[in-house]
Amino acid sequence: MAGVEVTAESRPATPLWWLLFSAGGVMSAFFMPVTVFLTSIAVAADWLDEEELLDAVRHPLGRAYLFLLVSLSLFHGAHRFRYALVDLGLPWLGRRAWLFYGLATIGTVVCGWFVLRL
């Protein structure tokens, strides 16, 4: 843009939010069906014992998986909801990025607390 100088201080954090949005979309699309299958269908059909599932969740990789799945899905949903409100004609609410991403951050902290307590 002519006449507009973009410095490190004036550049918004938009790329970060788009990164979390896309990572959350990929995690949700690829791994949420697997999680739903394992926690509902496989356990209900006795293909997987509940204790085996709990052991898998308590493993450090299982904890990391759950944390990433939940936290990135929260940021994906926050970003999608923010821009949906803008598309619905509420740009003043869409400009309150701190509200949406703040709630996703709080959800991430709560998820981390629960995952560490497993």
N, C-alpha and C positions, 0 to 999 in steps of 0.2 A: 504494500500500500504506500502510495506516495505521501510523504509528509508525516507518517506515523512511525515513531521510533519505538521498537519493542526491546525492552531491557529485561534482564533476569528478574528484576523486582516487579515489573508490570505484567509479566506473563502469568496468566492464570494457571491453575492446577488442572485444567481441563484434560490434558493428556493422561494424567493419573486416573481420573474418573473413567475415561474411556477404556483404559487398560483394565481396570477392575471390572468394568461392565463386560468387556469381551471375555475376560478370563472366567467370570461368573457364568456367562452364557455357555461357554464350552464345558465347564464343570457340570452345570445343570443338565445340559443336553446329553452328555456322554455318560456321566456317572450316576445321576439321579435314578434312571431306570434300573441300573444294577443294584443300587441301594434298596429301592422299593422291592425288587424281586427277592433279594436276600432276606430282608426284614419281614416281609409279609408272606409271599408265596412259598419260598423255600422252607421257612420255619413251619408254616401251617401244613404243608404237605409232608412234613417230617423228613425232608431231604437234608436238612441242616438242623442240628440240635441247638437249642437255645444257649447252652453252655459253650459250644464251639463258637457261636456268633459273639458271645460276650468275651471270650478269649481273644478273638480277632480284633474286637473293638479296643480291648485293653492293651494290645500290642502298640508300641510307639508309632509304627506306620499306620495302624488303624486309627489312632488318635489324630495323627496328622491329616489323614484322609477326611475324617469327619470335620475337623476344624476348617480345612480348606473348602470342603463342599458347602458347609453352612455359611462361612464368612463371605466367600466369593458370591454365593447366591444372594446374600443380603445386599451386597453392593450392586449386583446386577439388578435386583428388584428396585432398589432406591433410585438408581439412574433411570431405569425405565419409567418408574412412576413420576419422577420429576419432569421428564420430557413429555410424558402423556398429559400432565397438567398444562404444560405450555401449549401443546397441540389443542387442548380443549378450550383455550382462550384465557388461561390464567397465568400470563407471563410473570406477573408480580410474585406469585407463589413459586414459580419455577426459578426465580432469581434467588430464592432462599436455599441455596445449595447446602449451607451448613446444617439445615434442618434434616434433609434427607440423608446426607452422608454422615451426619452426627448420629442419627438413629442407627444406621448400619454399623458405625464404629462401636456404639454401645452394645449392639447385638453381637458383634465380634468379640468384645471383651467378655460378655456373659458366656458366650460359647466357649471361649478359651478357659474360663473358670470351670465350666462343667466338664470339659474334656480333661482338664488336669485332675479333677476329682474322681474320674472313673477308676 
